[in-house]
């Protein structure tokens, strides 16, 4: 529907019933397959648990997408809320 928007639903475990027709695996792996590993010139909007976000950031950066083009919202605890940026960004 939108030329500049790609939605890729993925299930890490689709089950054995064979009804799921979308991507199977982790979301960062599904995105890597969909974009042939090259994310340059795009923007990424990520929302989910910290481990998923960090896996996505790592994959996106390996595919030439940089911090300025990655927007995140982590599902975190109050203790984790003090960490504003992913530790992966601090290593750049």
TORROBA-870490 format. One record per residue (C-alpha): residue in three letters; residue number from 0; x, y, z. Coordinates in Angstrom, 2 decimals, padded with zeros to 5 digits. Layout:
<sites>
SITE  aa   i       X       Y       Z
SITE ALA NUM       X       Y       Z
...
</sites>
This chain:
<sites>
SITE  aa   i       X       Y       Z
SITE UNK   0  000.00  000.00  000.00
SITE UNK   1  002.87  002.40  000.79
SITE UNK   2  005.84  002.51 -001.58
SITE UNK   3  008.33  003.41  001.16
SITE UNK   4  007.17  000.87  003.74
SITE UNK   5  007.97 -002.82  004.01
SITE UNK   6  006.20 -005.01  006.57
SITE UNK   7  007.62 -008.49  007.06
SITE UNK   8  005.73 -010.60  009.60
SITE UNK   9  007.89 -013.38  011.04
SITE UNK  10  007.38 -016.09  013.63
SITE UNK  11  010.36 -017.57  015.44
SITE UNK  12  008.38 -020.81  015.84
SITE UNK  13  005.56 -021.31  013.35
SITE UNK  14  004.59 -024.71  014.73
SITE UNK  15  004.09 -027.91  012.82
SITE UNK  16  000.58 -027.39  011.44
SITE UNK  17  001.83 -025.82  008.19
SITE UNK  18 -000.71 -023.00  008.26
SITE UNK  19  001.78 -020.12  008.59
SITE UNK  20  002.83 -018.79  005.18
SITE UNK  21  005.07 -015.93  006.29
SITE UNK  22  008.71 -015.79  007.29
SITE UNK  23  009.96 -018.26  009.88
SITE UNK  24  012.95 -017.43  012.08
SITE UNK  25  014.11 -014.44  014.04
SITE UNK  26  013.00 -011.04  012.75
SITE UNK  27  016.54 -009.82  012.06
SITE UNK  28  017.16 -012.91  009.92
SITE UNK  29  013.90 -012.36  008.02
SITE UNK  30  014.85 -008.73  007.33
SITE UNK  31  018.31 -009.76  006.20
SITE UNK  32  016.80 -012.19  003.69
SITE UNK  33  014.21 -009.67  002.47
SITE UNK  34  016.81 -006.95  001.85
SITE UNK  35  019.63 -009.24  000.71
SITE UNK  36  021.68 -007.99  003.66
SITE UNK  37  021.87 -004.40  002.36
SITE UNK  38  019.89 -001.88  004.42
SITE UNK  39  021.66  001.27  003.17
SITE UNK  40  019.32  004.13  002.27
SITE UNK  41  016.54  002.86  004.56
SITE UNK  42  015.28  003.62  008.05
SITE UNK  43  014.42  000.99  010.66
SITE UNK  44  011.83  001.28  013.41
SITE UNK  45  012.26 -001.40  016.06
SITE UNK  46  010.10 -002.24  019.05
SITE UNK  47  010.49 -005.28  021.28
SITE UNK  48  012.58 -006.91  023.99
SITE UNK  49  016.20 -005.73  024.37
SITE UNK  50  017.78 -008.93  023.00
SITE UNK  51  015.69 -008.71  019.84
SITE UNK  52  016.47 -005.02  019.40
SITE UNK  53  020.21 -005.60  019.83
SITE UNK  54  020.19 -008.51  017.36
SITE UNK  55  018.37 -006.29  014.85
SITE UNK  56  020.75 -003.37  015.38
SITE UNK  57  023.74 -005.63  014.85
SITE UNK  58  022.28 -007.03  011.61
SITE UNK  59  021.22 -003.59  010.35
SITE UNK  60  024.64 -002.07  011.01
SITE UNK  61  026.37 -004.99  009.27
SITE UNK  62  024.10 -004.19  006.33
SITE UNK  63  025.26 -000.55  006.23
SITE UNK  64  022.42  001.10  008.14
SITE UNK  65  023.73  003.57  010.68
SITE UNK  66  022.59  004.76  014.10
SITE UNK  67  020.95  007.92  012.75
SITE UNK  68  018.55  005.75  010.71
SITE UNK  69  017.61  003.27  013.47
SITE UNK  70  014.77  004.15  015.84
SITE UNK  71  014.08  001.91  018.82
SITE UNK  72  011.63  001.38  021.63
SITE UNK  73  012.56 -001.44  023.94
SITE UNK  74  010.17 -003.34  026.16
SITE UNK  75  012.20 -002.92  029.34
SITE UNK  76  012.00 -002.97  033.10
SITE UNK  77  012.38  000.18  035.21
SITE UNK  78  015.97 -000.83  036.02
SITE UNK  79  016.81 -001.12  032.34
SITE UNK  80  015.19  002.24  031.55
SITE UNK  81  018.32  004.10  032.67
SITE UNK  82  020.21  002.75  029.65
SITE UNK  83  019.15  005.11  026.87
SITE UNK  84  021.17  003.70  023.98
SITE UNK  85  022.02  000.19  022.93
SITE UNK  86  025.49 -000.90  024.08
SITE UNK  87  026.16 -001.69  020.43
SITE UNK  88  026.03  002.01  019.55
SITE UNK  89  028.62  002.84  022.21
SITE UNK  90  031.19  000.68  020.42
SITE UNK  91  031.13  002.79  017.25
</sites>
